[in-house]
Amino acid sequence: MDEIRRSNQVFLTADEVAPVIGCNPQAIRVQAHADPLKLGFPVVVIGRRVRIPRVGFIEALGGIE
């Protein structure tokens, strides 16, 4: 999570956030397409691609310290 906080990327991938929340990246992708609100953090779905806004993800997990 520290690496994500220090990053200057606007968007993260499912591969980057999966270890933080302890799940499979493909499960994030599937849920983002099926019902993104259930993820608990914002996602942007463009076609088959799933991107997670870094700031929104951090805020959903308790904010920036």
Distance bins in CASP14 RR format, pairs under 12 A and 6 or more apart:
PFRMAT RR
TARGET T0000
AUTHOR 0000-0000-0000
RMODE 2
METHOD distances of the structure
MODEL  1
1 7 0 0 0 0 0 1 0 0 0 0 0
1 12 0 0 0 0 0 1 0 0 0 0 0
1 16 0 0 0 0 0 1 0 0 0 0 0
1 17 0 0 0 0 1 0 0 0 0 0 0
1 19 0 0 0 0 1 0 0 0 0 0 0
1 20 1 0 1 0 0 0 0 0 0 0 0
1 21 0 0 0 0 1 0 0 0 0 0 0
1 22 0 0 0 0 0 1 0 0 0 0 0
1 54 0 0 0 0 0 1 0 0 0 0 0
1 57 0 0 0 0 1 0 0 0 0 0 0
1 58 0 0 0 0 1 0 0 0 0 0 0
1 60 0 0 0 0 0 1 0 0 0 0 0
1 61 1 0 0 1 0 0 0 0 0 0 0
1 62 0 0 0 0 1 0 0 0 0 0 0
1 63 0 0 0 0 0 1 0 0 0 0 0
1 64 0 0 0 0 0 1 0 0 0 0 0
1 65 0 0 0 0 1 0 0 0 0 0 0
2 20 0 0 0 0 0 1 0 0 0 0 0
2 58 0 0 0 0 0 1 0 0 0 0 0
2 64 0 0 0 0 0 1 0 0 0 0 0
2 65 0 0 0 0 1 0 0 0 0 0 0
3 9 0 0 0 0 0 1 0 0 0 0 0
3 12 0 0 0 0 0 1 0 0 0 0 0
3 16 0 0 0 0 1 0 0 0 0 0 0
3 17 0 0 0 0 0 1 0 0 0 0 0
3 19 0 0 0 0 0 1 0 0 0 0 0
3 20 0 0 0 0 1 0 0 0 0 0 0
3 54 0 0 0 0 0 1 0 0 0 0 0
3 58 0 0 0 0 0 1 0 0 0 0 0
4 11 0 0 0 0 0 1 0 0 0 0 0
4 12 1 0 0 1 0 0 0 0 0 0 0
4 13 0 0 0 0 0 1 0 0 0 0 0
4 16 1 0 0 1 0 0 0 0 0 0 0
4 17 1 0 0 1 0 0 0 0 0 0 0
4 18 0 0 0 0 0 1 0 0 0 0 0
4 19 0 0 0 0 1 0 0 0 0 0 0
4 20 1 0 0 1 0 0 0 0 0 0 0
4 21 0 0 0 0 0 1 0 0 0 0 0
4 41 0 0 0 0 0 1 0 0 0 0 0
4 52 0 0 0 0 1 0 0 0 0 0 0
4 53 0 0 0 0 0 1 0 0 0 0 0
4 54 1 0 0 1 0 0 0 0 0 0 0
4 55 0 0 0 0 0 1 0 0 0 0 0
4 56 0 0 0 0 0 1 0 0 0 0 0
4 57 1 0 0 1 0 0 0 0 0 0 0
4 58 1 0 0 1 0 0 0 0 0 0 0
4 59 0 0 0 0 0 1 0 0 0 0 0
4 60 0 0 0 0 0 1 0 0 0 0 0
4 61 0 0 0 0 1 0 0 0 0 0 0
4 63 0 0 0 0 0 1 0 0 0 0 0
4 64 0 0 0 0 0 1 0 0 0 0 0
5 12 0 0 0 0 0 1 0 0 0 0 0
5 20 0 0 0 0 0 1 0 0 0 0 0
5 54 0 0 0 0 1 0 0 0 0 0 0
5 55 0 0 0 0 0 1 0 0 0 0 0
5 56 0 0 0 0 0 1 0 0 0 0 0
5 57 0 0 0 0 0 1 0 0 0 0 0
5 58 1 0 0 1 0 0 0 0 0 0 0
5 59 0 0 0 0 0 1 0 0 0 0 0
5 61 0 0 0 0 0 1 0 0 0 0 0
5 62 0 0 0 0 0 1 0 0 0 0 0
5 63 0 0 0 0 1 0 0 0 0 0 0
5 64 1 0 0 1 0 0 0 0 0 0 0
5 65 1 0 0 1 0 0 0 0 0 0 0
6 54 0 0 0 0 0 1 0 0 0 0 0
6 58 0 0 0 0 0 1 0 0 0 0 0
6 64 0 0 0 0 0 1 0 0 0 0 0
6 65 0 0 0 0 0 1 0 0 0 0 0
7 13 0 0 0 0 0 1 0 0 0 0 0
7 16 0 0 0 0 1 0 0 0 0 0 0
7 17 0 0 0 0 0 1 0 0 0 0 0
7 52 0 0 0 0 0 1 0 0 0 0 0
7 53 0 0 0 0 0 1 0 0 0 0 0
7 54 1 0 0 1 0 0 0 0 0 0 0
7 55 0 0 0 0 0 1 0 0 0 0 0
7 57 0 0 0 0 0 1 0 0 0 0 0
7 58 0 0 0 0 1 0 0 0 0 0 0
7 64 0 0 0 0 0 1 0 0 0 0 0
8 54 0 0 0 0 1 0 0 0 0 0 0
8 55 0 0 0 0 0 1 0 0 0 0 0
9 16 0 0 0 0 1 0 0 0 0 0 0
9 17 0 0 0 0 0 1 0 0 0 0 0
9 51 0 0 0 0 1 0 0 0 0 0 0
9 52 0 0 0 0 1 0 0 0 0 0 0
9 53 0 0 0 0 1 0 0 0 0 0 0
9 54 1 0 1 0 0 0 0 0 0 0 0
9 55 0 0 0 0 0 1 0 0 0 0 0
9 57 0 0 0 0 0 1 0 0 0 0 0
9 58 0 0 0 0 0 1 0 0 0 0 0
10 44 0 0 0 0 0 1 0 0 0 0 0
10 51 0 0 0 0 1 0 0 0 0 0 0
10 52 0 0 0 0 0 1 0 0 0 0 0
10 53 1 0 0 1 0 0 0 0 0 0 0
10 54 1 0 0 1 0 0 0 0 0 0 0
10 55 0 0 0 0 1 0 0 0 0 0 0
10 56 0 0 0 0 0 1 0 0 0 0 0
10 57 0 0 0 0 0 1 0 0 0 0 0
11 17 0 0 0 0 0 1 0 0 0 0 0
11 42 0 0 0 0 0 1 0 0 0 0 0
11 43 0 0 0 0 1 0 0 0 0 0 0
11 44 1 0 0 1 0 0 0 0 0 0 0
11 45 0 0 0 0 0 1 0 0 0 0 0
11 46 0 0 0 0 0 1 0 0 0 0 0
11 49 0 0 0 0 1 0 0 0 0 0 0
11 50 0 0 0 0 1 0 0 0 0 0 0
11 51 1 0 1 0 0 0 0 0 0 0 0
11 52 1 0 0 1 0 0 0 0 0 0 0
11 53 1 0 0 1 0 0 0 0 0 0 0
11 54 1 0 0 1 0 0 0 0 0 0 0
11 55 0 0 0 0 1 0 0 0 0 0 0
11 56 0 0 0 0 0 1 0 0 0 0 0
11 57 0 0 0 0 1 0 0 0 0 0 0
12 18 0 0 0 0 1 0 0 0 0 0 0
12 19 0 0 0 0 0 1 0 0 0 0 0
12 20 0 0 0 0 1 0 0 0 0 0 0
12 21 0 0 0 0 0 1 0 0 0 0 0
12 25 0 0 0 0 0 1 0 0 0 0 0
12 28 0 0 0 0 0 1 0 0 0 0 0
12 41 0 0 0 0 1 0 0 0 0 0 0
12 42 0 0 0 0 0 1 0 0 0 0 0
12 43 0 0 0 0 1 0 0 0 0 0 0
12 44 0 0 0 0 0 1 0 0 0 0 0
12 50 0 0 0 0 1 0 0 0 0 0 0
12 51 1 0 0 1 0 0 0 0 0 0 0
12 52 1 0 1 0 0 0 0 0 0 0 0
12 53 1 0 0 1 0 0 0 0 0 0 0
12 54 1 0 1 0 0 0 0 0 0 0 0
12 55 0 0 0 0 0 1 0 0 0 0 0
12 56 0 0 0 0 1 0 0 0 0 0 0
12 57 1 0 0 1 0 0 0 0 0 0 0
12 58 0 0 0 0 1 0 0 0 0 0 0
12 60 0 0 0 0 0 1 0 0 0 0 0
12 61 0 0 0 0 0 1 0 0 0 0 0
13 19 0 0 0 0 0 1 0 0 0 0 0
13 20 0 0 0 0 0 1 0 0 0 0 0
13 25 1 0 0 1 0 0 0 0 0 0 0
13 26 0 0 0 0 0 1 0 0 0 0 0
13 28 0 0 0 0 1 0 0 0 0 0 0
13 29 0 0 0 0 1 0 0 0 0 0 0
13 32 0 0 0 0 0 1 0 0 0 0 0
13 43 0 0 0 0 0 1 0 0 0 0 0
13 44 0 0 0 0 0 1 0 0 0 0 0
13 49 0 0 0 0 1 0 0 0 0 0 0
13 50 1 0 0 1 0 0 0 0 0 0 0
13 51 1 0 0 1 0 0 0 0 0 0 0
13 52 1 0 0 1 0 0 0 0 0 0 0
13 53 0 0 0 0 0 1 0 0 0 0 0
13 54 0 0 0 0 0 1 0 0 0 0 0
13 57 0 0 0 0 0 1 0 0 0 0 0
14 20 0 0 0 0 0 1 0 0 0 0 0
14 21 0 0 0 0 0 1 0 0 0 0 0
14 22 0 0 0 0 0 1 0 0 0 0 0
14 23 0 0 0 0 1 0 0 0 0 0 0
14 24 0 0 0 0 1 0 0 0 0 0 0
14 25 1 0 1 0 0 0 0 0 0 0 0
14 26 1 0 0 1 0 0 0 0 0 0 0
14 27 0 0 0 0 1 0 0 0 0 0 0
14 28 1 0 1 0 0 0 0 0 0 0 0
14 29 1 0 1 0 0 0 0 0 0 0 0
14 30 0 0 0 0 1 0 0 0 0 0 0
14 31 0 0 0 0 1 0 0 0 0 0 0
14 32 1 0 0 1 0 0 0 0 0 0 0
14 33 0 0 0 0 0 1 0 0 0 0 0
14 36 0 0 0 0 0 1 0 0 0 0 0
14 39 0 0 0 0 0 1 0 0 0 0 0
14 41 0 0 0 0 0 1 0 0 0 0 0
14 43 0 0 0 0 1 0 0 0 0 0 0
14 44 0 0 0 0 0 1 0 0 0 0 0
14 45 0 0 0 0 0 1 0 0 0 0 0
14 48 0 0 0 0 0 1 0 0 0 0 0
14 49 0 0 0 0 1 0 0 0 0 0 0
14 50 1 0 1 0 0 0 0 0 0 0 0
14 51 0 0 0 0 1 0 0 0 0 0 0
14 52 1 0 0 1 0 0 0 0 0 0 0
14 57 0 0 0 0 0 1 0 0 0 0 0
15 23 0 0 0 0 0 1 0 0 0 0 0
15 24 0 0 0 0 1 0 0 0 0 0 0
15 25 1 0 1 0 0 0 0 0 0 0 0
15 26 0 0 0 0 1 0 0 0 0 0 0
15 27 0 0 0 0 0 1 0 0 0 0 0
15 28 0 0 0 0 1 0 0 0 0 0 0
15 29 0 0 0 0 1 0 0 0 0 0 0
15 50 0 0 0 0 0 1 0 0 0 0 0
15 51 0 0 0 0 0 1 0 0 0 0 0
15 52 0 0 0 0 0 1 0 0 0 0 0
16 25 0 0 0 0 1 0 0 0 0 0 0
16 28 0 0 0 0 0 1 0 0 0 0 0
16 50 0 0 0 0 0 1 0 0 0 0 0
16 51 0 0 0 0 0 1 0 0 0 0 0
16 52 1 0 0 1 0 0 0 0 0 0 0
16 54 0 0 0 0 1 0 0 0 0 0 0
16 57 0 0 0 0 1 0 0 0 0 0 0
17 23 0 0 0 0 1 0 0 0 0 0 0
17 24 0 0 0 0 0 1 0 0 0 0 0
17 25 1 0 0 1 0 0 0 0 0 0 0
17 27 0 0 0 0 0 1 0 0 0 0 0
17 28 1 0 0 1 0 0 0 0 0 0 0
17 29 0 0 0 0 0 1 0 0 0 0 0
17 31 0 0 0 0 0 1 0 0 0 0 0
17 32 0 0 0 0 0 1 0 0 0 0 0
17 39 0 0 0 0 1 0 0 0 0 0 0
17 40 0 0 0 0 0 1 0 0 0 0 0
17 41 1 0 0 1 0 0 0 0 0 0 0
17 42 0 0 0 0 0 1 0 0 0 0 0
17 43 0 0 0 0 1 0 0 0 0 0 0
17 50 0 0 0 0 1 0 0 0 0 0 0
17 51 0 0 0 0 0 1 0 0 0 0 0
17 52 1 0 1 0 0 0 0 0 0 0 0
17 53 0 0 0 0 0 1 0 0 0 0 0
17 54 0 0 0 0 1 0 0 0 0 0 0
17 56 0 0 0 0 0 1 0 0 0 0 0
17 57 1 0 0 1 0 0 0 0 0 0 0
17 58 0 0 0 0 0 1 0 0 0 0 0
17 60 0 0 0 0 0 1 0 0 0 0 0
17 61 0 0 0 0 1 0 0 0 0 0 0
18 24 1 0 0 1 0 0 0 0 0 0 0
18 25 1 0 1 0 0 0 0 0 0 0 0
18 26 0 0 0 0 1 0 0 0 0 0 0
18 27 1 0 0 1 0 0 0 0 0 0 0
18 28 1 0 1 0 0 0 0 0 0 0 0
18 29 0 0 0 0 1 0 0 0 0 0 0
18 31 0 0 0 0 0 1 0 0 0 0 0
18 32 0 0 0 0 0 1 0 0 0 0 0
18 39 0 0 0 0 0 1 0 0 0 0 0
18 50 0 0 0 0 0 1 0 0 0 0 0
18 52 0 0 0 0 0 1 0 0 0 0 0
18 57 0 0 0 0 0 1 0 0 0 0 0
19 25 0 0 0 0 1 0 0 0 0 0 0
19 28 0 0 0 0 0 1 0 0 0 0 0
20 28 0 0 0 0 0 1 0 0 0 0 0
20 41 0 0 0 0 0 1 0 0 0 0 0
20 52 0 0 0 0 0 1 0 0 0 0 0
20 54 0 0 0 0 0 1 0 0 0 0 0
20 57 0 0 0 0 1 0 0 0 0 0 0
20 58 0 0 0 0 1 0 0 0 0 0 0
20 60 0 0 0 0 0 1 0 0 0 0 0
20 61 1 0 0 1 0 0 0 0 0 0 0
20 62 0 0 0 0 0 1 0 0 0 0 0
21 27 0 0 0 0 1 0 0 0 0 0 0
21 28 0 0 0 0 1 0 0 0 0 0 0
21 31 0 0 0 0 0 1 0 0 0 0 0
21 39 0 0 0 0 1 0 0 0 0 0 0
21 40 0 0 0 0 1 0 0 0 0 0 0
21 41 0 0 0 0 1 0 0 0 0 0 0
21 52 0 0 0 0 0 1 0 0 0 0 0
21 57 0 0 0 0 1 0 0 0 0 0 0
21 60 0 0 0 0 1 0 0 0 0 0 0
21 61 1 0 0 1 0 0 0 0 0 0 0
22 28 0 0 0 0 1 0 0 0 0 0 0
22 61 0 0 0 0 0 1 0 0 0 0 0
23 29 0 0 0 0 0 1 0 0 0 0 0
23 30 0 0 0 0 0 1 0 0 0 0 0
23 31 0 0 0 0 1 0 0 0 0 0 0
23 39 0 0 0 0 1 0 0 0 0 0 0
24 30 0 0 0 0 1 0 0 0 0 0 0
24 31 0 0 0 0 0 1 0 0 0 0 0
25 31 0 0 0 0 0 1 0 0 0 0 0
25 32 0 0 0 0 0 1 0 0 0 0 0
25 50 0 0 0 0 1 0 0 0 0 0 0
25 52 0 0 0 0 0 1 0 0 0 0 0
26 32 0 0 0 0 0 1 0 0 0 0 0
26 33 0 0 0 0 0 1 0 0 0 0 0
26 48 0 0 0 0 0 1 0 0 0 0 0
26 50 0 0 0 0 0 1 0 0 0 0 0
27 33 0 0 0 0 0 1 0 0 0 0 0
27 34 0 0 0 0 0 1 0 0 0 0 0
27 38 0 0 0 0 0 1 0 0 0 0 0
27 39 0 0 0 0 1 0 0 0 0 0 0
27 50 0 0 0 0 0 1 0 0 0 0 0
28 34 0 0 0 0 0 1 0 0 0 0 0
28 36 0 0 0 0 1 0 0 0 0 0 0
28 38 0 0 0 0 0 1 0 0 0 0 0
28 39 1 0 0 1 0 0 0 0 0 0 0
28 40 0 0 0 0 0 1 0 0 0 0 0
28 41 0 0 0 0 1 0 0 0 0 0 0
28 43 1 0 0 1 0 0 0 0 0 0 0
28 45 0 0 0 0 0 1 0 0 0 0 0
28 50 1 0 0 1 0 0 0 0 0 0 0
28 51 0 0 0 0 0 1 0 0 0 0 0
28 52 1 0 0 1 0 0 0 0 0 0 0
28 57 0 0 0 0 0 1 0 0 0 0 0
29 36 0 0 0 0 0 1 0 0 0 0 0
29 39 0 0 0 0 0 1 0 0 0 0 0
29 43 0 0 0 0 1 0 0 0 0 0 0
29 45 0 0 0 0 1 0 0 0 0 0 0
29 47 0 0 0 0 0 1 0 0 0 0 0
29 48 0 0 0 0 1 0 0 0 0 0 0
29 49 0 0 0 0 1 0 0 0 0 0 0
29 50 1 0 1 0 0 0 0 0 0 0 0
29 51 0 0 0 0 0 1 0 0 0 0 0
29 52 0 0 0 0 0 1 0 0 0 0 0
30 36 0 0 0 0 0 1 0 0 0 0 0
30 38 0 0 0 0 0 1 0 0 0 0 0
30 39 0 0 0 0 0 1 0 0 0 0 0
30 43 0 0 0 0 0 1 0 0 0 0 0
30 45 0 0 0 0 0 1 0 0 0 0 0
30 48 0 0 0 0 0 1 0 0 0 0 0
30 50 0 0 0 0 1 0 0 0 0 0 0
31 37 0 0 0 0 1 0 0 0 0 0 0
31 38 1 0 1 0 0 0 0 0 0 0 0
31 39 1 0 1 0 0 0 0 0 0 0 0
31 40 0 0 0 0 1 0 0 0 0 0 0
31 41 0 0 0 0 0 1 0 0 0 0 0
31 43 0 0 0 0 1 0 0 0 0 0 0
31 45 0 0 0 0 0 1 0 0 0 0 0
31 50 0 0 0 0 1 0 0 0 0 0 0
31 52 0 0 0 0 0 1 0 0 0 0 0
32 38 0 0 0 0 1 0 0 0 0 0 0
32 39 1 0 0 1 0 0 0 0 0 0 0
32 40 0 0 0 0 0 1 0 0 0 0 0
32 41 0 0 0 0 1 0 0 0 0 0 0
32 42 0 0 0 0 1 0 0 0 0 0 0
32 43 1 0 1 0 0 0 0 0 0 0 0
32 44 0 0 0 0 1 0 0 0 0 0 0
32 45 1 0 1 0 0 0 0 0 0 0 0
32 46 0 0 0 0 0 1 0 0 0 0 0
32 47 0 0 0 0 0 1 0 0 0 0 0
32 48 0 0 0 0 0 1 0 0 0 0 0
32 49 0 0 0 0 1 0 0 0 0 0 0
32 50 1 0 1 0 0 0 0 0 0 0 0
32 51 0 0 0 0 1 0 0 0 0 0 0
32 52 0 0 0 0 1 0 0 0 0 0 0
33 39 0 0 0 0 0 1 0 0 0 0 0
33 43 0 0 0 0 1 0 0 0 0 0 0
33 44 0 0 0 0 0 1 0 0 0 0 0
33 45 1 0 0 1 0 0 0 0 0 0 0
33 46 0 0 0 0 0 1 0 0 0 0 0
33 47 0 0 0 0 1 0 0 0 0 0 0
33 48 0 0 0 0 1 0 0 0 0 0 0
33 49 0 0 0 0 0 1 0 0 0 0 0
33 50 1 0 0 1 0 0 0 0 0 0 0
34 43 0 0 0 0 0 1 0 0 0 0 0
34 45 0 0 0 0 0 1 0 0 0 0 0
34 50 0 0 0 0 0 1 0 0 0 0 0
35 43 0 0 0 0 0 1 0 0 0 0 0
35 45 0 0 0 0 0 1 0 0 0 0 0
36 42 1 0 0 1 0 0 0 0 0 0 0
36 43 1 0 1 0 0 0 0 0 0 0 0
36 44 0 0 0 0 1 0 0 0 0 0 0
36 45 1 0 0 1 0 0 0 0 0 0 0
36 50 0 0 0 0 1 0 0 0 0 0 0
36 51 0 0 0 0 0 1 0 0 0 0 0
36 52 0 0 0 0 0 1 0 0 0 0 0
36 53 0 0 0 0 0 1 0 0 0 0 0
37 43 0 0 0 0 1 0 0 0 0 0 0
37 60 0 0 0 0 0 1 0 0 0 0 0
39 45 0 0 0 0 0 1 0 0 0 0 0
39 50 0 0 0 0 1 0 0 0 0 0 0
39 52 0 0 0 0 1 0 0 0 0 0 0
39 53 0 0 0 0 0 1 0 0 0 0 0
39 56 0 0 0 0 0 1 0 0 0 0 0
39 57 0 0 0 0 1 0 0 0 0 0 0
39 60 0 0 0 0 1 0 0 0 0 0 0
39 61 0 0 0 0 0 1 0 0 0 0 0
40 52 0 0 0 0 0 1 0 0 0 0 0
40 56 0 0 0 0 1 0 0 0 0 0 0
40 57 0 0 0 0 1 0 0 0 0 0 0
40 59 0 0 0 0 0 1 0 0 0 0 0
40 60 1 0 1 0 0 0 0 0 0 0 0
40 61 0 0 0 0 1 0 0 0 0 0 0
40 62 0 0 0 0 0 1 0 0 0 0 0
41 50 0 0 0 0 0 1 0 0 0 0 0
41 51 0 0 0 0 0 1 0 0 0 0 0
41 52 1 0 0 1 0 0 0 0 0 0 0
41 53 0 0 0 0 1 0 0 0 0 0 0
41 54 0 0 0 0 0 1 0 0 0 0 0
41 55 0 0 0 0 0 1 0 0 0 0 0
41 56 1 0 0 1 0 0 0 0 0 0 0
41 57 1 0 1 0 0 0 0 0 0 0 0
41 58 0 0 0 0 1 0 0 0 0 0 0
41 59 0 0 0 0 1 0 0 0 0 0 0
41 60 1 1 0 0 0 0 0 0 0 0 0
41 61 1 0 0 1 0 0 0 0 0 0 0
41 62 0 0 0 0 0 1 0 0 0 0 0
41 63 0 0 0 0 0 1 0 0 0 0 0
42 50 0 0 0 0 0 1 0 0 0 0 0
42 51 0 0 0 0 1 0 0 0 0 0 0
42 52 1 0 0 1 0 0 0 0 0 0 0
42 53 1 0 1 0 0 0 0 0 0 0 0
42 54 0 0 0 0 0 1 0 0 0 0 0
42 55 0 0 0 0 1 0 0 0 0 0 0
42 56 1 0 1 0 0 0 0 0 0 0 0
42 57 1 0 0 1 0 0 0 0 0 0 0
42 58 0 0 0 0 0 1 0 0 0 0 0
42 59 0 0 0 0 1 0 0 0 0 0 0
42 60 1 0 0 1 0 0 0 0 0 0 0
42 61 0 0 0 0 0 1 0 0 0 0 0
43 49 0 0 0 0 0 1 0 0 0 0 0
43 50 1 0 1 0 0 0 0 0 0 0 0
43 51 1 0 0 1 0 0 0 0 0 0 0
43 52 1 0 1 0 0 0 0 0 0 0 0
43 53 1 0 0 1 0 0 0 0 0 0 0
43 54 0 0 0 0 0 1 0 0 0 0 0
43 56 0 0 0 0 1 0 0 0 0 0 0
43 57 0 0 0 0 1 0 0 0 0 0 0
43 60 0 0 0 0 0 1 0 0 0 0 0
44 50 1 0 0 1 0 0 0 0 0 0 0
44 51 1 0 1 0 0 0 0 0 0 0 0
44 52 1 0 0 1 0 0 0 0 0 0 0
44 53 1 0 0 1 0 0 0 0 0 0 0
44 54 0 0 0 0 0 1 0 0 0 0 0
44 56 0 0 0 0 0 1 0 0 0 0 0
44 57 0 0 0 0 0 1 0 0 0 0 0
45 51 0 0 0 0 1 0 0 0 0 0 0
45 52 0 0 0 0 0 1 0 0 0 0 0
50 57 0 0 0 0 0 1 0 0 0 0 0
51 57 0 0 0 0 0 1 0 0 0 0 0
52 58 0 0 0 0 0 1 0 0 0 0 0
52 59 0 0 0 0 0 1 0 0 0 0 0
52 60 0 0 0 0 1 0 0 0 0 0 0
52 61 0 0 0 0 0 1 0 0 0 0 0
53 59 0 0 0 0 1 0 0 0 0 0 0
53 60 0 0 0 0 1 0 0 0 0 0 0
54 60 0 0 0 0 0 1 0 0 0 0 0
54 61 0 0 0 0 0 1 0 0 0 0 0
54 63 0 0 0 0 0 1 0 0 0 0 0
54 64 0 0 0 0 0 1 0 0 0 0 0
55 61 0 0 0 0 0 1 0 0 0 0 0
55 62 0 0 0 0 0 1 0 0 0 0 0
55 63 0 0 0 0 1 0 0 0 0 0 0
55 64 1 0 0 1 0 0 0 0 0 0 0
56 62 0 0 0 0 0 1 0 0 0 0 0
56 63 0 0 0 0 1 0 0 0 0 0 0
56 64 0 0 0 0 1 0 0 0 0 0 0
57 63 0 0 0 0 1 0 0 0 0 0 0
57 64 0 0 0 0 0 1 0 0 0 0 0
58 64 1 0 1 0 0 0 0 0 0 0 0
58 65 0 0 0 0 1 0 0 0 0 0 0
59 65 0 0 0 0 0 1 0 0 0 0 0
END
